[in-house]
Amino acid sequence: MGKRVLTKREKEIFDYLITNKTTKEIANKLKISEKTVRNHISNVMQKLGVKGRACAVIELIKLNEITL
């Protein structure tokens, strides 16, 4: 798989996810709807070819897209 870069918004969302924020908390912080947050997460999982947020986080760490 070639290196895929997260959009700025996707990175923001995953940075919040790894600090244990809920979809609702992320939506409130970014002033977007919960559905939009879920869509961004789904898009990232699809880009990475993984099922589940935890797998996406692991892949993003491996790709140095996010850090803990």
Residue pairs with C-beta under 8 A, 6 or more apart in sequence:
1 48
1 49
3 63
4 47
4 48
4 63
5 65
6 14
6 44
6 60
6 65
6 66
7 40
9 30
9 40
10 40
10 43
10 44
11 65
11 66
12 30
13 26
13 30
13 37
13 40
13 41
13 44
14 41
14 44
14 56
14 57
14 60
14 65
14 66
15 66
16 25
16 26
16 29
16 30
17 26
17 41
17 53
17 57
18 57
18 66
18 68
21 29
23 34
23 37
23 38
23 41
24 34
26 37
27 33
27 34
27 36
27 37
30 37
41 53
41 56
44 56
44 60
45 51
45 52
45 53
45 55
45 56
48 55
48 56
48 59
48 60
50 56
50 59
57 66
60 66
61 67
61 68
